[in-house]
Amino acid sequence: MSFASLGLSAQILKAVANKGYDTPSPIQAQAIPAVLEGKDVMAAAQTGTGKTAGFTLPLLELLSKGNKAQAKQVRALVLTPTRELAAQVGESVETYGKNLPLKSAVVFGGVGIGPQITKLNRGVDILVATPGRLLDLYNQRALSFSQLEVLVLDEADRMLDMGFIHDIKKVLAVLPAKRQNLMFSATFSDEIRQLAKGLVNNPVEISVTPRNATANTVQQWICPVDKGQKAAVLVKLIKQNNWQQVLVFSRTKHGANRLAKSLEAKDITAAAIHGNKSQGARTKALADFKSGAIRVLVATDIAARGLDIDQLPQVVNFDLPNVPEDYVHRIGRTGRAGASGHAVSLVGDEEIKLLRDIELLIKQNLERRVIEGFEPTYHLPETDLTGKSHGQNRGPRNGGNQGRGNGRSRSPNKGANSGGASNKSANPRRQGDNQGNSQNGAAKTEHRDGQRSGKMARGHQPSADAQPSKPRRQRRPNAANNAAGNNASGNNSQAHKAKPAGQRRPNPNRASNGNRAANKPSNNS
């Protein structure tokens, strides 16, 4: 099958040929005819299989046959989760549509909004946008969707992962009800399908690869290493294997910055790219990486989608991702379009569970290779892919006297009442309770923790064998009263003697009217 058999115009076929493509990928071969027929489409395929061209090519074909966009109008809207992906889609639109009389624009945050408003004022046929900046422009009345014909959600699962669900719903609320809807993504989770219920109408579902599968063209392996040795191991791998273009993933922004500086200190040119970087810095770092000006690009997961680098040979997971699906998207940056790729993950002892979740997701145990001179101080076990061991350490919720059922082991002295003498002797108070219970059956001899039950509840008299309450604490007279009492009478010793509980202590100041008169200062003094 060739692109010419898909129903594309000569202008588009010429642009595709200039890029060196002659045979469509499986996702393109199935998606392009469905889109050209005007149907709603839900398409899922691995990263790097040509999903962008799968909706860009038919979108250009459809719009080239209609009326041009009027001022502030948008005919087709493509929503993406990240700036890098928006820029990539915009570049694809320009590349394949260069022979067509169509106008396009790309809008995202991090840059000035003025030039974007100016471009939208003239109207655009295709608008590629991130949700946040799109809503800003709409609220400023910089664009209108009254003539919208097609909506595309690119990497919809990633948009939900990044918390864009509310922004997406706000965008959908201002779009015309009659439109064509396209959803392209690497995976279709249950959340995506729930969103699709109110978005697509009788869609054509396309899935060319198993869910959460990794490309067969990518060689993957694990390097067990202590956390403090990861940077040194990465330097050794880069120099020993003479890697010239390496995409390294870090879990945090600060970690990416530290690693880039560490590599620079070892004479390895590197740059970091993440959300805290300005758009100009991110664009420059990516351009330098593509051109070979720097050898290593250290990125966070925000760059896992949208980095389209031709023939990228090497991906390194310096930190494993918290979400197992992100591993698939990370290593999908290499081995694209049928090319071979190489992915290495540096795994510390604190990441064993993360690795297990990843291997359960992709349903394979990755090869372990220890680097000489950096042997880890821990053992990295293989994952039981049957999943039988998953969750086995969870105890029963109501296991009688066998614990709390939360999976935590209890020490012998805190164990259940299983007949061990050490358990009873470890807590005298509990021992007394147990003895009282055994002697009196269901009757309790002591009530604790502020609970009320049975005869010990408020409003009931305590049982005969209950312990009497402690007497109330006696109030101590202050120094002024003591001095007044000493001057007024000689009965202080009797007044301050301890009285039995429940009796009121007499106040020496109120002993008699004579005492009060004696305590009162004279006007003649």
C-alpha positions in Angstrom: 0.0 0.0 0.0 1.2 3.5 -0.8 0.1 7.0 0.3 -1.4 7.5 -3.2 -3.9 4.8 -2.6 -5.3 6.6 0.5 -7.1 9.3 -1.4 -4.7 12.2 -0.7 -4.2 15.1 -3.1 -1.1 15.5 -5.3 0.1 18.5 -3.3 0.1 16.5 -0.1 1.7 13.5 -1.7 4.5 15.7 -3.0 5.2 17.0 0.5 5.1 13.4 1.9 7.6 12.3 -0.8 9.9 15.2 0.0 10.1 13.8 3.6 11.2 10.5 2.2 8.1 8.5 3.0 6.3 6.3 0.5 4.6 3.6 2.5 2.1 4.5 5.3 2.5 3.0 8.8 -0.3 0.7 10.0 -1.9 3.4 12.1 -1.8 5.8 9.1 -3.2 3.2 6.7 -6.3 2.7 8.9 -6.8 6.2 10.2 -6.5 8.3 7.1 -9.4 6.7 5.1 -11.7 6.9 8.2 -10.9 10.6 8.8 -11.5 11.4 5.1 -14.9 9.8 5.3 -15.8 12.3 8.0 -16.1 9.7 10.8 -15.2 10.2 14.4 -12.0 8.2 15.2 -10.4 6.8 18.3 -6.9 5.6 17.4 -4.3 4.0 19.7 -0.7 3.1 18.7 2.8 3.0 20.2 4.8 6.2 20.4 6.8 6.7 17.2 4.5 4.9 14.8 3.3 8.0 12.9 0.1 9.0 14.8 0.7 12.7 14.1 0.7 12.2 10.3 -2.2 9.9 10.8 -4.5 12.9 11.5 -2.5 15.7 10.0 -2.6 14.4 6.4 -6.3 13.8 6.2 -7.0 17.0 8.1 -5.2 19.0 5.5 -7.0 17.2 2.7 -10.4 17.9 4.2 -9.8 21.6 4.9 -8.2 22.2 1.5 -11.7 21.6 -0.1 -13.7 24.0 2.1 -14.0 27.8 2.6 -11.1 29.7 4.0 -11.2 30.8 7.7 -12.7 34.3 8.4 -11.2 36.8 10.9 -10.8 35.3 14.3 -12.3 32.0 13.1 -10.7 28.5 13.6 -11.7 25.6 11.3 -9.8 22.8 13.0 -8.5 22.7 16.6 -5.7 20.4 17.8 -5.3 20.2 21.5 -1.9 18.9 22.9 -0.7 18.5 26.5 2.8 20.1 26.2 4.5 22.9 24.4 7.0 20.6 22.7 4.2 18.4 21.3 2.3 21.5 20.1 5.4 22.7 18.3 6.0 19.3 16.7 2.4 19.1 15.5 2.6 22.6 14.1 5.8 21.8 12.3 4.1 18.7 10.8 1.1 20.8 9.6 3.5 23.3 7.9 5.6 20.6 6.3 2.8 18.6 4.8 0.6 21.6 4.0 3.3 23.8 2.4 1.8 23.4 -1.1 -1.8 24.2 0.1 -3.4 27.7 0.6 -4.1 27.0 4.3 -3.1 29.1 7.4 -2.0 27.6 10.7 -0.9 28.8 14.1 0.6 27.3 17.2 -0.3 28.8 20.6 1.0 27.9 24.1 2.1 29.5 27.3 5.5 30.7 28.3 5.7 33.2 25.5 4.1 36.6 24.7 0.4 36.5 23.9 0.4 39.6 21.7 1.8 38.0 18.5 -0.6 35.1 18.9 -3.6 37.5 19.1 -2.3 39.3 16.0 -2.1 36.1 14.0 -5.5 34.8 15.2 -7.2 38.1 14.2 -6.6 37.2 10.5 -8.2 33.7 11.1 -6.5 30.3 10.9 -7.5 27.1 9.3 -5.7 24.9 11.8 -4.9 25.9 15.3 -2.6 23.8 17.5 -2.8 24.8 21.2 -2.3 23.8 24.8 -5.5 24.0 26.8 -4.4 26.8 29.2 -3.3 29.3 26.6 -6.3 28.5 24.4 -8.7 29.4 27.2 -6.8 32.6 27.9 -7.2 33.6 24.2 -10.9 32.7 24.2 -11.6 34.7 27.3 -9.9 37.7 25.7 -12.2 37.3 22.6 -9.2 36.7 20.4 -10.8 33.8 18.5 -14.2 32.2 17.8 -15.2 28.6 17.2 -18.5 29.2 15.4 -17.0 27.8 12.2 -15.1 24.9 13.8 -15.3 21.7 11.7 -12.9 19.3 13.4 -11.5 18.8 16.9 -8.4 16.7 17.5 -7.2 15.5 21.0 -3.6 14.4 20.6 -2.1 12.4 23.4 -5.4 12.6 25.3 -4.3 10.2 28.0 -1.3 12.4 28.8 -3.6 15.4 29.1 -5.6 13.6 31.7 -2.5 12.5 33.5 -1.4 16.2 33.7 -4.7 17.3 35.2 -6.2 19.0 32.1 -9.5 17.3 32.4 -11.3 20.5 33.7 -9.7 22.6 31.0 -10.7 20.1 28.3 -14.3 20.2 29.5 -14.3 24.0 29.4 -13.1 23.9 25.9 -15.7 21.4 24.8 -18.4 23.5 26.3 -17.7 26.4 23.9 -17.4 24.3 20.8 -20.3 23.8 18.3 -22.1 20.5 18.8 -21.8 19.5 15.2 -18.2 18.7 14.4 -15.9 15.8 13.6 -13.9 14.4 16.6 -10.6 12.6 16.5 -8.7 11.1 19.5 -5.2 9.9 19.0 -3.1 8.5 21.8 -0.5 5.9 22.8 -3.0 4.3 25.2 -6.7 4.3 25.9 -7.2 4.0 29.6 -10.6 3.6 31.3 -10.6 7.4 32.0 -10.1 8.1 28.3 -13.0 6.0 27.4 -15.2 7.7 30.0 -14.2 11.1 28.4 -14.9 9.7 24.9 -18.5 8.9 25.8 -19.5 12.5 25.8 -17.1 13.4 22.9 -17.2 11.0 20.0 -20.2 9.7 18.1 -20.1 6.1 16.9 -16.3 6.3 16.5 -14.1 4.0 14.4 -11.7 2.4 16.9 -8.2 1.7 15.7 -5.6 -0.2 17.7 -2.6 -1.5 15.9 -0.5 -2.6 18.9 -1.3 -4.2 22.3 -2.0 -1.8 25.1 1.1 -0.5 27.0 3.5 -2.6 24.8 7.0 -1.5 24.0 8.4 -1.5 20.5 10.3 -4.6 19.5 13.0 -2.4 17.9 14.1 -1.1 21.3 16.7 -3.1 23.2 16.0 -2.7 26.9 18.1 -3.6 30.0 18.4 -2.7 33.7 21.6 -1.6 35.5 21.3 -2.2 39.2 23.3 0.4 41.0 23.4 2.3 44.3 21.7 5.7 44.2 24.9 7.6 45.0 26.7 6.0 42.1 24.2 6.6 39.3 25.9 9.8 38.0 29.3 8.0 37.8 27.8 5.0 36.1 26.1 7.2 33.5 29.4 9.0 32.8 31.1 5.6 32.3 28.4 4.3 30.0 28.6 7.5 27.8 32.4 7.5 27.5 32.9 3.8 27.3 30.3 3.3 24.5 31.0 6.7 22.9 27.4 7.7 22.9 27.0 10.9 21.0 23.3 11.6 21.4 21.6 10.5 24.7 18.2 11.5 26.1 18.3 11.1 29.9 15.1 11.2 32.0 15.1 12.5 35.5 12.2 12.4 37.9 12.5 16.0 39.2 13.4 19.4 37.7 16.2 20.0 40.3 17.6 16.6 39.7 17.7 17.3 36.0 19.6 20.5 36.6 22.1 18.8 39.0 22.7 16.0 36.5 23.4 18.3 33.6 25.9 20.3 35.7 27.6 17.0 36.8 27.9 15.9 33.2 29.4 19.2 32.1 32.0 18.9 34.9 33.0 15.6 33.3 33.5 17.3 29.9 30.2 15.9 28.5 28.1 18.6 26.9 24.6 18.6 28.4 21.5 20.7 28.9 18.3 20.3 31.0 14.8 20.8 29.7 11.7 20.9 32.1 8.8 23.0 33.1 10.7 25.6 35.0 12.8 26.5 32.0 11.6 29.4 29.8 10.3 28.5 26.4 13.3 30.1 24.7 15.7 28.0 26.8 13.7 24.8 26.1 13.6 25.5 22.4 17.3 26.2 22.3 18.2 23.1 24.3 16.2 20.9 22.0 17.6 22.5 18.8 21.2 22.1 20.1 20.5 18.4 20.9 19.1 17.7 17.5 22.0 19.4 15.8 24.6 17.6 17.9 25.9 20.7 19.7 25.3 18.9 23.0 25.6 15.2 23.6 23.1 14.8 26.5 19.6 16.2 27.0 18.3 15.7 30.5 14.5 15.9 30.6 11.6 15.4 32.9 8.5 13.5 31.9 6.9 16.7 30.5 9.2 16.1 27.5 8.4 12.4 27.2 5.7 13.3 24.7 6.5 15.6 21.9 10.2 15.0 21.4 10.5 13.7 17.9 14.2 13.2 17.1 15.1 11.4 14.0 17.2 8.3 14.6 17.7 8.9 18.4 19.9 6.0 19.3 19.9 6.1 23.1 17.5 6.7 26.0 18.5 6.4 29.7 16.2 6.4 32.7 18.3 8.0 35.4 15.3 7.7 37.6 12.4 5.3 37.1 9.0 7.1 36.6 6.4 6.9 39.3 3.7 6.0 36.7 4.6 2.7 34.9 2.9 3.9 31.7 5.4 6.7 31.5 8.2 4.1 31.0 6.6 3.1 27.7 6.4 6.7 26.5 10.0 7.5 27.6 11.6 4.7 25.7 9.3 5.4 22.8 11.6 8.3 22.0 14.0 5.8 20.5 13.4 3.1 17.9 10.9 5.2 16.0 9.6 4.6 12.5 11.1 1.1 12.5 14.6 2.2 13.5 16.5 0.4 16.2 17.0 1.9 19.6 18.6 1.3 23.0 17.1 2.0 26.5 18.9 1.6 29.8 17.4 2.1 33.3 19.6 2.8 36.3 17.7 1.2 39.2 18.5 1.8 42.9 17.3 -0.2 45.8 14.5 2.3 46.6 13.1 1.7 43.0 12.5 -2.0 43.2 8.8 -1.6 43.5 8.7 0.8 40.6 10.6 -1.6 38.4 8.2 -4.5 39.4 5.2 -2.4 38.4 6.9 -1.6 35.0 7.7 -5.2 34.3 4.2 -6.3 35.2 2.8 -3.6 32.8 5.0 -4.6 29.9 4.8 -8.3 30.8 8.5 -9.1 30.6 11.5 -9.3 32.8 14.2 -7.0 31.6 17.8 -8.1 31.5 20.0 -7.2 34.5 23.6 -6.0 33.8 26.0 -5.0 36.6 28.7 -2.5 35.7 32.1 -3.6 36.8 33.4 -1.4 39.6 29.9 -0.3 40.5 28.4 -3.4 42.0 25.3 -2.6 44.1 25.0 -3.3 47.8 21.6 -4.8 47.3 20.0 -7.7 45.4 17.5 -6.9 42.6 15.1 -9.8 42.2 13.2 -10.8 39.1 9.6 -10.0 39.0 6.9 -12.7 39.2 5.0 -11.9 36.0 2.1 -14.0 37.1 1.2 -11.3 39.7 0.6 -13.9 42.4 3.1 -12.2 44.8 1.5 -8.8 44.2 -0.3 -7.8 47.4 0.5 -11.0 49.3 1.8 -9.1 52.3 -1.6 -7.7 53.0 -3.2 -9.3 56.0 -6.8 -10.1 56.6 -9.0 -7.2 57.4 -10.8 -8.9 60.3 -8.6 -11.8 61.2 -9.8 -12.3 64.7 -6.8 -12.0 67.0 -4.3 -12.2 64.1 -3.6 -8.5 63.7 -5.1 -5.5 62.1 -5.1 -6.7 58.6 -3.0 -3.9 57.2 -0.1 -6.0 56.2 2.3 -4.7 58.9 4.0 -7.3 61.0 3.7 -6.9 64.8 6.3 -7.6 67.3 5.8 -10.4 69.8 5.1 -8.0 72.6 2.4 -6.3 70.6 0.9 -9.4 69.1 -2.5 -10.9 69.5 -3.8 -12.6 72.6 -2.6 -16.0 71.5 -1.6 -17.5 74.8 2.0 -16.3 75.0 3.1 -15.4 78.5 5.4 -12.7 77.3 2.6 -10.9 75.6 0.6 -10.6 78.8 3.5 -9.6 81.0 4.6 -6.9 78.6 1.6 -4.7 79.4 0.5 -4.9 83.1 -2.6 -2.8 82.5 -3.8 -5.1 79.7 -2.9 -8.0 81.9 -5.2 -6.7 84.6 -7.9 -6.3 82.1 -7.6 -9.8 80.9 -7.6 -11.2 84.4 -10.7 -9.1 85.3 -12.5 -10.3 82.2 -11.7 -13.9 83.0 -13.0 -13.7 86.5 -16.1 -11.6 85.9 -17.1 -12.7 82.4 -18.4 -9.9 80.3 -18.2 -7.3 83.2 -15.3 -4.9 82.8 -13.4 -3.6 85.8 -11.9 -0.5 84.2 -13.0 1.9 81.4 -10.3 3.7 79.4 -9.8 5.9 76.3 -12.8 8.1 77.0 -15.2 5.5 75.9 -18.6 5.0 77.5 -20.4 1.7 77.6 -22.5 -0.5 79.9 -22.8 0.6 83.6 -19.8 2.9 83.3 -21.7 5.2 80.9 -22.8 8.6 82.0 -25.9 8.6 84.2 -25.3 5.1 85.7 -23.8 4.2 89.0 -20.5 2.3 88.9 -20.4 -1.3 89.7 -19.5 -2.4 93.2 -16.1 -3.7 92.2 -15.2 -0.6 90.2 -12.3 1.5 91.5 -13.3 4.6 93.4 -12.4 7.9 91.8 -9.5 10.0 93.1 -10.4 12.8 95.4 -10.4 16.3 93.9 -7.2 18.2 94.1 -7.2 20.6 97.1 -6.9 24.3 96.4 -3.9 26.0 98.0 -4.5 29.3 99.7 -2.5 32.2 98.3 0.1 34.1 100.2 -2.1 37.2 100.8 -4.8 35.1 102.4 -2.2 33.4 104.5 -0.9 36.7 105.8 -4.3 38.0 106.5 -5.3 34.8 108.3 -2.1 35.0 110.5 -2.9 38.6 111.5 -6.6 38.0 112.1 -6.7 34.7 114.1 -4.5 32.0 115.4 -6.5 29.3 113.8 -4.5 28.9 110.6 -3.2 25.5 111.6 -6.7 24.2 111.9 -7.9 25.9 108.8 -5.1 24.4 106.6 -5.4 20.8 107.9 -6.3 18.4 105.2 -10.0 17.4 105.1 -11.5 14.2 103.9 -12.5 14.1 100.3 -15.8 15.6 99.5 -15.8 18.2 102.3 -15.4 21.9 101.6 -12.3 23.6 102.9 -13.1 26.6 105.1 -11.8 30.0 104.0 -10.0 31.8 106.8 -11.0 35.1 105.3 -14.6 34.2 105.9 -14.2 32.8 109.4 -16.2 35.5 111.1 -17.2 39.1 110.8 -14.6 40.0 113.4 -11.9 38.5 111.2 -13.2 40.5 108.2 -13.0 43.7 110.3 -9.5 42.8 111.5 -8.3 42.2 107.9 -9.8 45.5 106.7 -7.1 48.3 106.9 -7.9 51.3 109.1 -8.6 54.7 107.7 -6.4 56.2 110.4 -3.3 54.4 109.4 
